[in-house]
Amino acid sequence: MLLLDYENVLIRSLLTERFSGAPPASLDQIVSDFDGVTFHLSTPETKTKILISINVKCFRELVQYGAQQVLEREYGPYIVAPEPGYDFSVLIDLENLPDDQTAREDLIMRLALLKRNAMAAPFERAFDEFAQLAEEASRYTSESAPAGVEEGGEVMSIHYREEEAIYIKASHDRVTVIFSTVFREETDRIFGKVFLQEFVDARRRVLTLQNAPQVLFRNDRPLELAGVPGLEDSGDGKISYITFVLFPRHLTPQRRHENISHIQTFRDYFHYHIKASKAYIHTRMRKRTADFLQVLNRARPENEERERKTASGRTFRVQG
């Protein structure tokens, strides 16, 4: 199966070309990303200054969970006032780039990860809350722990797509990440159940995957979302909930960056492979239909009667 890149490949390739010493040129390009995210790369002042802006549907929610602090940490000296119509902008001066090639490559990758870093804020906050709650819980027994420690942190909601959202909740022993996803076709629901059942079965069957996060799939609202307003249960299975349970071994500082990147791309990865599987099956069906037609054409009798006409217009039959 294909693993999707975390970074925006078009931004990475374009900046790699510009950072390599190519002659400065005017730039005005809109780049689309997953989940309705758009980038605008332009040179509004001079050809040597590239303005990169991003528009995210849920940016206000991300700011509530610390996105501004994360972006300032990653892009501090490059941040400028947001371009009209966009949520966040950085300005890169090609005449003032780092001298070290490794530092340049790191800057290119950080800029290509602009969406990933913005979306990482609620996950980082949940991981920090987990560490705090785990430390507090270690002072008590399970019977004497205060209600706040037992219940965990708040449920953070990120409505990053129409009718779809990510819900994140930290507890003293885990972080729960729930994706709500919409299946608009019955076949998508069937494929989705097969894929997700394979997640569960593979974790049980393959020893090396037993340390992977637990994956749960259901059509009714998970208990973790009981107090979240605005949620409706989908009786027809149109809306489904996919739950990832991240345990302490997944939340260590050494694994934090990679795990946040992986889980962000799950929805795109999931629906991409559903569509890829449908396309593959349709290709096999067309190939099989073509094979059947070929067999039928070969099965015609050699002595088939054919109708012919004379010059005067009379018809008669001849044996093949």
ABEGO torsion letter per residue (X at the ends): XBBBBABBAAAAAAAAAAAAGBBBBBBBBBBBBBGGBBBBBBBAABAABBBBBBBBAAAAAAAAAGAAAAAAAAAAAABBBBBBGBABBBBBBAAABBABAAAAAAAAAAAAAAAAAAAAAAAAAAAAAAAAAAAAAAABBAAABBAAAAAEBBBBBBBABBGBBBBBBBBAABBBBBBBBBBABAAAAAAAAAAAAAAAAAAAABAAAAABBBBBBBABBBAAAAABBGBBBBAAGABBBBBBBBBAAAABAAAAAAAAAAAAAAAAAAAAAAAAAAAAAAAAAAAAAAAAAAAAAAABBAABBBBBBBAAGBBBBBBX
